[in-house]
Amino acid sequence: MAIDPICKMEVDVSSPRGGTTEYMGVLYYFCAPSCKRTFEGNPEQYVS
């Protein structure tokens, strides 16, 4: 399991409903396409 960086929900890494995106060498998993779009719009705001 992974944590969606936008909504903090658990995401099944074997089938992430919102897809994935890579940012600065790290793969992020999303619960929904809307969370992925939000992240991709301003990833710096959501990475720690």
Secondary structure as the mmCIF struct_conf table of DSSP 4:
data_model
#
loop_
_struct_conf.conf_type_id
_struct_conf.id
_struct_conf.beg_label_comp_id
_struct_conf.beg_label_asym_id
_struct_conf.beg_label_seq_id
_struct_conf.end_label_comp_id
_struct_conf.end_label_asym_id
_struct_conf.end_label_seq_id
STRN STRN1 ALA A 2 ILE A 3
TURN_TY1_P TURN_TY1_P1 PRO A 5 CYS A 7
STRN STRN2 GLU A 10 VAL A 11
TURN_TY1_P TURN_TY1_P2 VAL A 13 SER A 14
BEND BEND1 SER A 15 SER A 15
TURN_TY1_P TURN_TY1_P3 ARG A 17 GLY A 18
STRN STRN3 THR A 20 TYR A 23
TURN_TY1_P TURN_TY1_P4 MET A 24 GLY A 25
STRN STRN4 VAL A 26 TYR A 29
BEND BEND2 CYS A 31 ALA A 32
HELX_RH_AL_P HELX_RH_AL_P1 PRO A 33 GLY A 41
HELX_RH_3T_P HELX_RH_3T_P1 PRO A 43 GLN A 45
TURN_TY1_P TURN_TY1_P5 TYR A 46 TYR A 46
#
